[in-house]
Amino acid sequence: MYTGIAAMLGVSLLGILTLYGLHRITAVAPAALVSLPFQSGWRPEEHALSRYHVRWYPATLVFLAFDVEMLFMYPWAVVVAERGAGAVVEMFMFLGALFVAVAWAWREGALRWV
C-alpha cells in the first residue's frame, strides 16, 4: 500500500548518503580551511556572525512591503480584464493600505539612511 512512499524515501536517503560520501571523499584538507577568507579582496572588519545594526530592520520591512505588493499585483494583472471594475477598486484599496504603511515608515524615519 505504501510501497511508492517507501521507495521514494529510500531513493532520497540513498541520494543524500551518496552526496555525503562524495563530499567526504573530495573535501579539501582541514588545514586549508583555517586560512582567512576574503570578501571582494578586502580583509573582513568584523566576524561573519556579528549582529546587524538596528537601522537595517526598518529598511528590510519597507522592502518586504514593496515585495508583497508586487507579489499580489502580478496575478491581479492577469485576471483584471475578466474581473472588471471590482478588481480595480480592490487593487486601489490594497495599494492605499500599503501607502499608509509606507507613509508611516517615512514618518518614523525608516527611509533615512543617515
C-alpha positions in Angstrom: 0.0 0.0 0.0 2.8 2.4 0.9 5.4 1.0 -1.4 5.6 4.1 -3.5 6.3 6.3 -0.5 8.8 3.8 0.9 10.6 3.6 -2.5 10.8 7.4 -2.7 12.1 7.7 0.8 14.7 5.0 0.0 15.8 6.8 -3.2 16.0 10.1 -1.3 18.1 8.6 1.5 20.4 6.9 -1.0 20.9 10.2 -2.8 21.7 12.0 0.4 24.1 9.3 1.5 25.8 9.3 -1.9 26.3 13.1 -1.9 27.5 13.0 1.7 30.0 10.2 0.8 31.1 12.1 -2.3 31.7 15.2 -0.2 33.8 13.2 2.3 36.0 11.8 -0.5 36.6 15.1 -2.3 36.7 17.5 0.6 39.6 19.9 1.0 42.1 19.2 3.8 41.1 20.9 7.1 44.5 22.8 7.1 43.3 24.8 4.1 40.1 25.8 5.8 41.8 27.8 8.6 43.1 30.4 6.2 41.3 33.8 6.4 38.6 34.3 3.8 38.5 37.4 1.7 35.4 39.3 0.5 36.0 41.4 -2.6 39.7 41.5 -1.9 39.4 43.1 1.5 40.0 41.6 4.8 36.8 41.3 6.9 36.5 44.0 9.5 34.1 42.0 11.8 33.1 38.4 12.4 30.7 36.9 9.9 28.2 36.1 12.6 28.2 39.6 14.1 24.9 41.4 14.5 23.4 43.8 12.1 22.8 47.3 13.1 19.2 48.0 14.1 18.8 50.7 11.3 18.6 47.9 8.7 15.5 46.3 10.1 13.1 49.1 9.1 14.6 49.2 5.6 14.0 45.4 5.5 10.4 45.8 6.5 9.9 48.5 3.8 11.4 46.2 1.2 9.1 43.4 2.3 6.1 45.8 2.0 7.0 46.6 -1.6 7.9 42.9 -2.3 4.4 41.8 -1.1 2.9 44.5 -3.2 4.4 43.1 -6.3 3.5 39.5 -5.2 -0.2 40.4 -5.3 0.0 42.7 -8.4 1.2 40.1 -10.9 -1.7 37.7 -10.5 -4.1 40.7 -10.4 -2.8 41.9 -13.7 -3.6 38.6 -15.3 -7.3 38.5 -14.1 -8.2 42.2 -14.0 -9.8 42.1 -17.5 -12.2 39.3 -16.7 -13.0 40.6 -13.2 -13.8 44.1 -14.2 -14.1 47.3 -12.2 -14.4 45.5 -8.9 -10.8 44.2 -9.3 -9.5 47.7 -9.9 -11.3 49.1 -6.8 -9.9 46.2 -4.7 -6.3 46.8 -6.0 -6.5 50.5 -5.2 -7.7 49.7 -1.7 -4.8 47.3 -1.3 -2.4 50.0 -2.7 -3.9 52.5 -0.3 -3.2 50.3 2.7 0.4 49.9 1.5 0.7 53.6 1.0 -0.4 54.1 4.6 2.3 51.7 5.7 4.9 53.4 3.7 3.8 56.9 4.9 4.1 55.6 8.5 7.6 54.2 7.8 8.6 57.5 6.2 7.3 59.4 9.2 9.2 57.1 11.5 12.4 57.7 9.6 12.8 54.2 8.0 13.7 55.7 4.7 16.5 57.9 6.0 20.0 56.3 5.5 22.0 58.5 7.9 
